Amino acid sequence: MGSTFASVSITIEVESAEMHQKALSEALPKDNVGFNVKNGPVKDHRQIDSGYPPVLHYHTAYVACKFAELKEKIDCHSGKKLGDGPKLLKSSDAAIVDMVLEC
């Protein structure tokens, strides 16, 4: 089965998909799915852009939200601004973002 990753616009082969360690043949909206891919560069999948949907852990609650806008990229050590409105963030980047709740 093939899957397209929107943030990097590449399609790669998915070997398997699972939810709570059980194999899936189909996923529905809001399912939390893990999957294994092959023949795809791992470094390209670690990019984050507007619309990225993290799940925040707030005390004992899980809050679904999404990044509405990437405001500015900052240096994670000094906190100094590196640029306005970045298109993508990569692993180890720090940024200020606007988030909205997913209801």
N, CA, C and O atoms as CSV, one atom per row, in Angstrom:
chain,resi,resn,atom,element,x,y,z
A,1,MET,N,N,0.854,-1.163,0.000
A,1,MET,CA,C,0.000,0.000,0.000
A,1,MET,C,C,0.899,1.224,0.000
A,1,MET,O,O,1.929,1.234,0.674
A,2,GLY,N,N,0.526,2.253,-0.743
A,2,GLY,CA,C,1.297,3.477,-0.818
A,2,GLY,C,C,0.685,4.560,0.048
A,2,GLY,O,O,-0.520,4.555,0.299
A,3,SER,N,N,1.502,5.477,0.500
A,3,SER,CA,C,1.022,6.591,1.312
A,3,SER,C,C,1.761,7.851,0.890
A,3,SER,O,O,2.966,7.814,0.643
A,4,THR,N,N,1.039,8.971,0.807
A,4,THR,CA,C,1.648,10.241,0.448
A,4,THR,C,C,1.768,11.114,1.684
A,4,THR,O,O,0.792,11.321,2.404
A,5,PHE,N,N,2.963,11.624,1.927
A,5,PHE,CA,C,3.200,12.522,3.042
A,5,PHE,C,C,3.103,13.948,2.514
A,5,PHE,O,O,3.925,14.383,1.707
A,6,ALA,N,N,2.090,14.665,2.979
A,6,ALA,CA,C,1.790,15.986,2.426
A,6,ALA,C,C,2.893,17.000,2.667
A,6,ALA,O,O,3.152,17.842,1.807
A,7,SER,N,N,3.551,16.939,3.826
A,7,SER,CA,C,4.538,17.976,4.127
A,7,SER,C,C,5.744,17.938,3.200
A,7,SER,O,O,6.406,18.958,3.009
A,8,VAL,N,N,6.040,16.774,2.619
A,8,VAL,CA,C,7.185,16.684,1.715
A,8,VAL,C,C,6.793,16.210,0.324
A,8,VAL,O,O,7.652,16.093,-0.551
A,9,SER,N,N,5.516,15.936,0.105
A,9,SER,CA,C,4.964,15.549,-1.200
A,9,SER,C,C,5.684,14.363,-1.833
A,9,SER,O,O,6.024,14.396,-3.015
A,10,ILE,N,N,5.915,13.317,-1.043
A,10,ILE,CA,C,6.480,12.100,-1.595
A,10,ILE,C,C,5.565,10.930,-1.247
A,10,ILE,O,O,4.878,10.945,-0.225
A,11,THR,N,N,5.565,9.927,-2.103
A,11,THR,CA,C,4.778,8.723,-1.878
A,11,THR,C,C,5.738,7.560,-1.662
A,11,THR,O,O,6.651,7.344,-2.459
A,12,ILE,N,N,5.526,6.811,-0.576
A,12,ILE,CA,C,6.371,5.659,-0.286
A,12,ILE,C,C,5.494,4.468,0.077
A,12,ILE,O,O,4.302,4.616,0.343
A,13,GLU,N,N,6.101,3.291,0.082
A,13,GLU,CA,C,5.360,2.067,0.369
A,13,GLU,C,C,5.249,1.847,1.880
A,13,GLU,O,O,6.235,1.941,2.611
A,14,VAL,N,N,4.022,1.550,2.330
A,14,VAL,CA,C,3.774,1.250,3.732
A,14,VAL,C,C,3.752,-0.266,3.894
A,14,VAL,O,O,2.950,-0.949,3.256
A,15,GLU,N,N,4.632,-0.795,4.748
A,15,GLU,CA,C,4.695,-2.239,4.974
A,15,GLU,C,C,3.548,-2.721,5.852
A,15,GLU,O,O,2.925,-3.743,5.565
A,16,SER,N,N,3.268,-1.971,6.936
A,16,SER,CA,C,2.189,-2.373,7.833
A,16,SER,C,C,1.680,-1.164,8.601
A,16,SER,O,O,2.391,-0.176,8.779
A,17,ALA,N,N,0.431,-1.262,9.052
A,17,ALA,CA,C,-0.181,-0.219,9.881
A,17,ALA,C,C,-0.800,-0.891,11.088
A,17,ALA,O,O,-1.319,-2.003,10.993
A,18,GLU,N,N,-0.744,-0.211,12.228
A,18,GLU,CA,C,-1.313,-0.800,13.436
A,18,GLU,C,C,-1.853,0.279,14.359
A,18,GLU,O,O,-1.440,1.437,14.305
A,19,MET,N,N,-2.788,-0.133,15.208
A,19,MET,CA,C,-3.338,0.745,16.235
A,19,MET,C,C,-3.372,-0.056,17.526
A,19,MET,O,O,-4.001,-1.113,17.584
A,20,HIS,N,N,-2.709,0.431,18.552
A,20,HIS,CA,C,-2.604,-0.263,19.839
A,20,HIS,C,C,-2.064,-1.684,19.655
A,20,HIS,O,O,-2.589,-2.634,20.235
A,21,GLN,N,N,-1.027,-1.819,18.857
A,21,GLN,CA,C,-0.333,-3.067,18.552
A,21,GLN,C,C,-1.199,-4.127,17.876
A,21,GLN,O,O,-0.910,-5.319,17.972
A,22,LYS,N,N,-2.262,-3.694,17.190
A,22,LYS,CA,C,-3.097,-4.616,16.403
A,22,LYS,C,C,-3.079,-4.149,14.957
A,22,LYS,O,O,-3.227,-2.960,14.677
A,23,ALA,N,N,-2.895,-5.101,14.030
A,23,ALA,CA,C,-2.802,-4.777,12.609
A,23,ALA,C,C,-4.093,-4.152,12.100
A,23,ALA,O,O,-5.188,-4.536,12.511
A,24,LEU,N,N,-3.951,-3.183,11.197
A,24,LEU,CA,C,-5.094,-2.498,10.587
A,24,LEU,C,C,-5.040,-2.655,9.077
A,24,LEU,O,O,-3.961,-2.656,8.484
A,25,SER,N,N,-6.200,-2.787,8.462
A,25,SER,CA,C,-6.248,-2.752,7.007
A,25,SER,C,C,-6.781,-1.399,6.542
A,25,SER,O,O,-6.600,-1.022,5.385
A,26,GLU,N,N,-7.445,-0.663,7.455
A,26,GLU,CA,C,-8.018,0.636,7.125
A,26,GLU,C,C,-8.038,1.495,8.381
A,26,GLU,O,O,-8.312,0.999,9.474
A,27,ALA,N,N,-7.749,2.782,8.228
A,27,ALA,CA,C,-7.803,3.726,9.343
A,27,ALA,C,C,-8.877,4.766,9.061
A,27,ALA,O,O,-9.092,5.158,7.914
A,28,LEU,N,N,-9.539,5.200,10.105
A,28,LEU,CA,C,-10.596,6.198,9.994
A,28,LEU,C,C,-10.116,7.514,10.594
A,28,LEU,O,O,-9.144,7.521,11.349
A,29,PRO,N,N,-10.782,8.644,10.272
A,29,PRO,CA,C,-10.384,9.921,10.866
A,29,PRO,C,C,-10.335,9.826,12.387
A,29,PRO,O,O,-11.184,9.185,13.006
A,30,LYS,N,N,-9.342,10.463,12.979
A,30,LYS,CA,C,-9.074,10.533,14.412
A,30,LYS,C,C,-8.499,9.252,14.997
A,30,LYS,O,O,-8.284,9.186,16.208
A,31,ASP,N,N,-8.240,8.221,14.176
A,31,ASP,CA,C,-7.539,7.033,14.666
A,31,ASP,C,C,-6.075,7.382,14.882
A,31,ASP,O,O,-5.481,8.093,14.072
A,32,ASN,N,N,-5.496,6.893,15.955
A,32,ASN,CA,C,-4.082,7.094,16.247
A,32,ASN,C,C,-3.344,5.871,15.718
A,32,ASN,O,O,-3.363,4.810,16.342
A,33,VAL,N,N,-2.696,6.019,14.571
A,33,VAL,CA,C,-2.139,4.884,13.836
A,33,VAL,C,C,-0.623,4.992,13.759
A,33,VAL,O,O,-0.072,6.068,13.526
A,34,GLY,N,N,0.039,3.860,13.958
A,34,GLY,CA,C,1.474,3.768,13.734
A,34,GLY,C,C,1.696,2.926,12.497
A,34,GLY,O,O,0.920,2.009,12.228
A,35,PHE,N,N,2.756,3.222,11.726
A,35,PHE,CA,C,2.999,2.439,10.521
A,35,PHE,C,C,4.479,2.341,10.223
A,35,PHE,O,O,5.277,3.182,10.636
A,36,ASN,N,N,4.822,1.295,9.499
A,36,ASN,CA,C,6.198,1.046,9.065
A,36,ASN,C,C,6.280,1.284,7.569
A,36,ASN,O,O,5.439,0.814,6.802
A,37,VAL,N,N,7.320,2.030,7.161
A,37,VAL,CA,C,7.497,2.335,5.744
A,37,VAL,C,C,8.844,1.792,5.280
A,37,VAL,O,O,9.737,1.535,6.087
A,38,LYS,N,N,8.974,1.621,3.972
A,38,LYS,CA,C,10.265,1.206,3.426
A,38,LYS,C,C,10.555,1.996,2.168
A,38,LYS,O,O,9.653,2.546,1.537
A,39,ASN,N,N,11.826,2.042,1.814
A,39,ASN,CA,C,12.301,2.732,0.615
A,39,ASN,C,C,11.986,4.221,0.612
A,39,ASN,O,O,11.675,4.794,-0.432
A,40,GLY,N,N,12.066,4.841,1.776
A,40,GLY,CA,C,11.837,6.278,1.863
A,40,GLY,C,C,12.860,6.908,2.780
A,40,GLY,O,O,13.197,6.326,3.811
A,41,PRO,N,N,13.370,8.096,2.432
A,41,PRO,CA,C,14.371,8.745,3.281
A,41,PRO,C,C,13.741,9.221,4.588
A,41,PRO,O,O,12.812,10.029,4.574
A,42,VAL,N,N,14.241,8.727,5.705
A,42,VAL,CA,C,13.690,9.052,7.018
A,42,VAL,C,C,13.815,10.540,7.319
A,42,VAL,O,O,12.907,11.126,7.908
A,43,LYS,N,N,14.914,11.155,6.927
A,43,LYS,CA,C,15.128,12.566,7.273
A,43,LYS,C,C,14.061,13.477,6.672
A,43,LYS,O,O,13.779,14.533,7.238
A,44,ASP,N,N,13.456,13.099,5.537
A,44,ASP,CA,C,12.430,13.936,4.919
A,44,ASP,C,C,11.096,13.887,5.654
A,44,ASP,O,O,10.241,14.742,5.426
A,45,HIS,N,N,10.901,12.911,6.525
A,45,HIS,CA,C,9.629,12.782,7.227
A,45,HIS,C,C,9.609,13.522,8.551
A,45,HIS,O,O,8.601,13.506,9.256
A,46,ARG,N,N,10.688,14.155,8.887
A,46,ARG,CA,C,10.767,14.854,10.170
A,46,ARG,C,C,10.513,16.348,10.003
A,46,ARG,O,O,11.036,17.147,10.779
A,47,GLN,N,N,9.731,16.734,9.021
A,47,GLN,CA,C,9.430,18.150,8.796
A,47,GLN,C,C,8.036,18.466,9.290
A,47,GLN,O,O,7.119,17.656,9.154
A,48,ILE,N,N,7.879,19.648,9.863
A,48,ILE,CA,C,6.603,20.095,10.407
A,48,ILE,C,C,6.233,21.392,9.711
A,48,ILE,O,O,7.077,22.271,9.538
A,49,ASP,N,N,4.954,21.517,9.306
A,49,ASP,CA,C,4.489,22.757,8.701
A,49,ASP,C,C,3.131,23.122,9.291
A,49,ASP,O,O,2.636,22.430,10.181
A,50,SER,N,N,2.527,24.207,8.801
A,50,SER,CA,C,1.197,24.610,9.265
A,50,SER,C,C,0.230,23.465,9.030
A,50,SER,O,O,0.278,22.811,7.988
A,51,GLY,N,N,-0.645,23.220,9.992
A,51,GLY,CA,C,-1.594,22.128,9.890
A,51,GLY,C,C,-1.143,20.876,10.614
A,51,GLY,O,O,-1.914,19.924,10.735
A,52,TYR,N,N,0.110,20.855,11.107
A,52,TYR,CA,C,0.611,19.693,11.843
A,52,TYR,C,C,-0.249,19.486,13.095
A,52,TYR,O,O,-0.474,20.436,13.846
A,53,PRO,N,N,-0.733,18.263,13.329
A,53,PRO,CA,C,-1.640,18.029,14.468
A,53,PRO,C,C,-1.008,17.316,15.664
A,53,PRO,O,O,-1.169,16.103,15.798
A,54,PRO,N,N,-0.294,18.033,16.540
A,54,PRO,CA,C,0.239,17.358,17.726
A,54,PRO,C,C,-0.872,17.091,18.740
A,54,PRO,O,O,-1.932,17.714,18.686
A,55,VAL,N,N,-0.628,16.181,19.647
A,55,VAL,CA,C,-1.537,15.960,20.771
A,55,VAL,C,C,-0.788,16.403,22.017
A,55,VAL,O,O,0.269,15.858,22.334
A,56,LEU,N,N,-1.327,17.385,22.722
A,56,LEU,CA,C,-0.691,17.909,23.924
A,56,LEU,C,C,-1.134,17.113,25.136
A,56,LEU,O,O,-2.303,16.742,25.246
A,57,HIS,N,N,-0.213,16.851,26.043
A,57,HIS,CA,C,-0.519,16.177,27.295
A,57,HIS,C,C,-0.515,17.251,28.381
A,57,HIS,O,O,0.535,17.793,28.726
A,58,TYR,N,N,-1.688,17.550,28.911
A,58,TYR,CA,C,-1.839,18.615,29.891
A,58,TYR,C,C,-2.344,17.984,31.181
A,58,TYR,O,O,-3.525,17.654,31.290
A,59,HIS,N,N,-1.469,17.815,32.147
A,59,HIS,CA,C,-1.748,17.077,33.381
A,59,HIS,C,C,-2.256,15.682,33.014
A,59,HIS,O,O,-1.481,14.869,32.507
A,60,THR,N,N,-3.525,15.384,33.254
A,60,THR,CA,C,-4.055,14.054,32.924
A,60,THR,C,C,-4.903,14.067,31.660
A,60,THR,O,O,-5.513,13.052,31.323
A,61,ALA,N,N,-4.956,15.190,30.956
A,61,ALA,CA,C,-5.795,15.299,29.754
A,61,ALA,C,C,-4.938,15.264,28.490
A,61,ALA,O,O,-3.771,15.655,28.505
A,62,TYR,N,N,-5.532,14.794,27.407
A,62,TYR,CA,C,-4.932,14.838,26.079
A,62,TYR,C,C,-5.730,15.846,25.263
A,62,TYR,O,O,-6.950,15.723,25.148
A,63,VAL,N,N,-5.058,16.832,24.699
A,63,VAL,CA,C,-5.727,17.893,23.963
A,63,VAL,C,C,-5.274,17.857,22.505
A,63,VAL,O,O,-4.098,18.070,22.212
A,64,ALA,N,N,-6.211,17.587,21.591
A,64,ALA,CA,C,-5.899,17.574,20.162
A,64,ALA,C,C,-5.924,19.005,19.639
A,64,ALA,O,O,-6.863,19.753,19.912
A,65,CYS,N,N,-4.908,19.380,18.899
A,65,CYS,CA,C,-4.837,20.727,18.331
A,65,CYS,C,C,-4.089,20.645,17.009
A,65,CYS,O,O,-3.683,19.562,16.587
A,66,LYS,N,N,-3.909,21.776,16.361
A,66,LYS,CA,C,-3.074,21.814,15.163
A,66,LYS,C,C,-2.349,23.146,15.100
A,66,LYS,O,O,-2.798,24.143,15.666
A,67,PHE,N,N,-1.220,23.147,14.400
A,67,PHE,CA,C,-0.455,24.372,14.224
A,67,PHE,C,C,-1.159,25.207,13.162
A,67,PHE,O,O,-1.190,24.829,11.991
A,68,ALA,N,N,-1.720,26.334,13.564
A,68,ALA,CA,C,-2.397,27.213,12.616
A,68,ALA,C,C,-1.385,28.012,11.803
A,68,ALA,O,O,-1.564,28.226,10.604
A,69,GLU,N,N,-0.316,28.451,12.475
A,69,GLU,CA,C,0.683,29.276,11.778
A,69,GLU,C,C,2.032,29.136,12.465
A,69,GLU,O,O,2.113,29.138,13.694
A,70,LEU,N,N,3.073,29.015,11.683
A,70,LEU,CA,C,4.430,29.056,12.213
A,70,LEU,C,C,4.851,30.522,12.214
A,70,LEU,O,O,5.103,31.093,11.153
A,71,LYS,N,N,4.930,31.134,13.389
A,71,LYS,CA,C,5.177,32.573,13.498
A,71,LYS,C,C,6.642,32.942,13.265
A,71,LYS,O,O,6.958,33.761,12.402
A,72,GLU,N,N,7.527,32.328,14.044
A,72,GLU,CA,C,8.945,32.638,13.883
A,72,GLU,C,C,9.811,31.487,14.369
A,72,GLU,O,O,9.450,30.758,15.293
A,73,LYS,N,N,10.943,31.345,13.735
A,73,LYS,CA,C,11.922,30.331,14.126
A,73,LYS,C,C,12.889,30.989,15.096
A,73,LYS,O,O,13.333,32.117,14.878
A,74,ILE,N,N,13.214,30.267,16.183
A,74,ILE,CA,C,14.103,30.839,17.188
A,74,ILE,C,C,15.257,29.884,17.468
A,74,ILE,O,O,15.166,28.682,17.214
A,75,ASP,N,N,16.342,30.439,17.995
A,75,ASP,CA,C,17.477,29.631,18.424
A,75,ASP,C,C,17.110,28.992,19.756
A,75,ASP,O,O,16.755,29.690,20.705
A,76,CYS,N,N,17.194,27.671,19.830
A,76,CYS,CA,C,16.740,26.976,21.038
A,76,CYS,C,C,17.653,27.212,22.243
A,76,CYS,O,O,17.238,26.969,23.377
A,77,HIS,N,N,18.874,27.674,22.025
A,77,HIS,CA,C,19.784,27.916,23.138
A,77,HIS,C,C,19.689,29.345,23.668
A,77,HIS,O,O,19.678,29.557,24.880
A,78,SER,N,N,19.620,30.316,22.775
A,78,SER,CA,C,19.615,31.713,23.204
A,78,SER,C,C,18.216,32.330,23.216
A,78,SER,O,O,17.986,33.324,23.905
A,79,GLY,N,N,17.281,31.749,22.462
A,79,GLY,CA,C,15.936,32.313,22.365
A,79,GLY,C,C,15.835,33.456,21.368
A,79,GLY,O,O,14.777,34.070,21.236
A,80,LYS,N,N,16.932,33.751,20.658
A,80,LYS,CA,C,16.924,34.844,19.680
A,80,LYS,C,C,16.180,34.433,18.420
A,80,LYS,O,O,16.234,33.278,17.998
A,81,LYS,N,N,15.488,35.392,17.830
A,81,LYS,CA,C,14.731,35.153,16.604
A,81,LYS,C,C,15.663,34.935,15.425
A,81,LYS,O,O,16.593,35.709,15.201
A,82,LEU,N,N,15.397,33.844,14.656
A,82,LEU,CA,C,16.211,33.538,13.479
A,82,LEU,C,C,15.507,33.911,12.178
A,82,LEU,O,O,16.154,34.048,11.140
A,83,GLY,N,N,14.185,34.077,12.227
A,83,GLY,CA,C,13.462,34.431,11.022
A,83,GLY,C,C,11.963,34.390,11.238
A,83,GLY,O,O,11.473,33.718,12.146
A,84,ASP,N,N,11.234,35.119,10.394
A,84,ASP,CA,C,9.773,35.163,10.470
A,84,ASP,C,C,9.145,34.171,9.512
A,84,ASP,O,O,9.677,33.919,8.431
A,85,GLY,N,N,8.008,33.604,9.911
A,85,GLY,CA,C,7.183,32.766,9.050
A,85,GLY,C,C,7.892,31.647,8.332
A,85,GLY,O,O,7.821,31.584,7.104
A,86,PRO,N,N,8.582,30.748,9.040
A,86,PRO,CA,C,9.246,29.647,8.335
A,86,PRO,C,C,8.222,28.740,7.659
A,86,PRO,O,O,7.112,28.570,8.163
A,87,LYS,N,N,8.590,28.164,6.531
A,87,LYS,CA,C,7.696,27.244,5.810
A,87,LYS,C,C,7.639,25.888,6.501
A,87,LYS,O,O,6.573,25.282,6.612
A,88,LEU,N,N,8.811,25.410,6.971
A,88,LEU,CA,C,8.924,24.089,7.602
A,88,LEU,C,C,9.820,24.168,8.828
A,88,LEU,O,O,10.679,25.042,8.939
A,89,LEU,N,N,9.598,23.229,9.748
A,89,LEU,CA,C,10.500,23.033,10.876
A,89,LEU,C,C,11.035,21.616,10.789
A,89,LEU,O,O,10.327,20.703,10.365
A,90,LYS,N,N,12.274,21.435,11.187
A,90,LYS,CA,C,12.896,20.113,11.180
A,90,LYS,C,C,13.184,19.694,12.611
A,90,LYS,O,O,13.047,20.483,13.546
A,91,SER,N,N,13.579,18.458,12.762
A,91,SER,CA,C,13.940,17.935,14.071
A,91,SER,C,C,14.991,18.842,14.706
A,91,SER,O,O,15.950,19.235,14.042
A,92,SER,N,N,14.822,19.168,15.951
A,92,SER,CA,C,15.691,20.015,16.777
A,92,SER,C,C,15.497,21.517,16.534
A,92,SER,O,O,16.186,22.318,17.167
A,93,ASP,N,N,14.582,21.932,15.636
A,93,ASP,CA,C,14.267,23.350,15.464
A,93,ASP,C,C,13.351,23.803,16.608
A,93,ASP,O,O,12.601,23.006,17.172
A,94,ALA,N,N,13.428,25.081,16.935
A,94,ALA,CA,C,12.531,25.677,17.915
A,94,ALA,C,C,11.780,26.812,17.227
A,94,ALA,O,O,12.329,27.496,16.363
A,95,ALA,N,N,10.520,27.006,17.616
A,95,ALA,CA,C,9.712,28.037,16.967
A,95,ALA,C,C,8.595,28.509,17.872
A,95,ALA,O,O,8.230,27.849,18.845
A,96,ILE,N,N,8.067,29.658,17.529
A,96,ILE,CA,C,6.850,30.156,18.154
A,96,ILE,C,C,5.739,29.930,17.152
A,96,ILE,O,O,5.833,30.348,15.998
A,97,VAL,N,N,4.668,29.254,17.605
A,97,VAL,CA,C,3.568,28.900,16.710
A,97,VAL,C,C,2.224,29.281,17.318
A,97,VAL,O,O,2.077,29.337,18.539
A,98,ASP,N,N,1.244,29.542,16.452
A,98,ASP,CA,C,-0.149,29.699,16.876
A,98,ASP,C,C,-0.808,28.344,16.741
A,98,ASP,O,O,-0.716,27.705,15.693
A,99,MET,N,N,-1.482,27.894,17.811
A,99,MET,CA,C,-2.175,26.604,17.778
A,99,MET,C,C,-3.661,26.820,18.011
A,99,MET,O,O,-4.057,27.723,18.748
A,100,VAL,N,N,-4.483,25.985,17.379
A,100,VAL,CA,C,-5.929,26.024,17.587
A,100,VAL,C,C,-6.393,24.630,17.994
A,100,VAL,O,O,-5.796,23.625,17.606
A,101,LEU,N,N,-7.455,24.584,18.773
A,101,LEU,CA,C,-8.008,23.303,19.211
A,101,LEU,C,C,-8.679,22.573,18.066
A,101,LEU,O,O,-9.304,23.199,17.210
A,102,GLU,N,N,-8.557,21.267,18.043
A,102,GLU,CA,C,-9.252,20.410,17.095
A,102,GLU,C,C,-10.465,19.847,17.816
A,102,GLU,O,O,-10.316,19.025,18.721
A,103,CYS,N,N,-11.630,20.261,17.443
A,103,CYS,CA,C,-12.834,19.777,18.122
A,103,CYS,C,C,-13.640,18.867,17.225
A,103,CYS,O,O,-14.688,18.367,17.633
